[in-house]
Amino acid sequence: MIHHGKARLRLRGFTLLELLVVLAIVAIGSAGVGFAMRDGTQSQLEREALRLSALLESARARSQLSGVPVRWQPTAQGFRFDGFSSQAGVQSDLPQTWLDADIRAELDPVPTVARAGRQDSLLLGPEPIIPPQSVTLTSRSQPDKRLRLGTDGVRPFAVQVQP
């Protein structure tokens, strides 16, 4: 009988800790690839919609505080806020251009029942309850990419899910 002494043949596999480390590295790599592949146009539309909703709500609050009617209107280069005047003590320091020149805005038609005034602009105040209104943001380079932003007249402007 031959003994090999203390030198034994030991089979060894991966430990649980080593497997968990490898899985964590794969998960982080997959997340990075997923974020890198996200649609840039849709991200731009979402960013512009969030920015526009904040601007509209700011103008709406200023209109209510001053008692001066304020309207938002899309233009060829961006948009503008009408109604701010130095006489009322309210300055129009709000931006009037998109962050990305590829963005375009179109006012959505307002039902006849809810129509109040002009349909070429959004009425933002001074009344606390305004008519239901919405605007659709699109990409000039990819017209199929659209995002709708609107209010029911009571709640703030927010991104709306399109059917």
Beta strands, then each sheet from edge to edge (+ up, - down):
strand 1: 70-74
strand 2: 79-82
strand 3: 103-107
strand 4: 122-125
strand 5: 133-139
strand 6: 146-151
strand 7: 158-160
sheet 1: 2+ 1- 4+
sheet 2: 3+ 5- 6+ 7-
end
